[in-house]
């Protein structure tokens, strides 16, 4: 059963700023997260109840609620900016 994915306002805003090729690649990664949030290049962030998925130069920062089968995407940022505001 796939997880329900919700995006924060920041994640949506940052996604809309990108070009179509990057958007397509990130949407494919979000679909992968919906199927299995821990599959692929996903690492739990130390000291946080969050995970990150690497998609080229971008990072998708998200939390998972396994009991409700929900994923909340906190932000989508370039690698250099992804960990500054955590």
C-alpha angles and dihedrals in degrees: 000000000000121000121246109245124211124184125210121233090254092052092050092046093050092045092053091054093063130087121261095259092055092043091053092050093048093047089053088052091049089052089053089051089052091054096045119352094200098046122108126003096354124139130181110239112240113245094013137083089233140096135212130214118201116223107175108290092347131083126208109208113200146157127221129214103194095183092059096031091236133141121196115199106212098186147340112215143153113270095256093056101034099090102034098088100040 
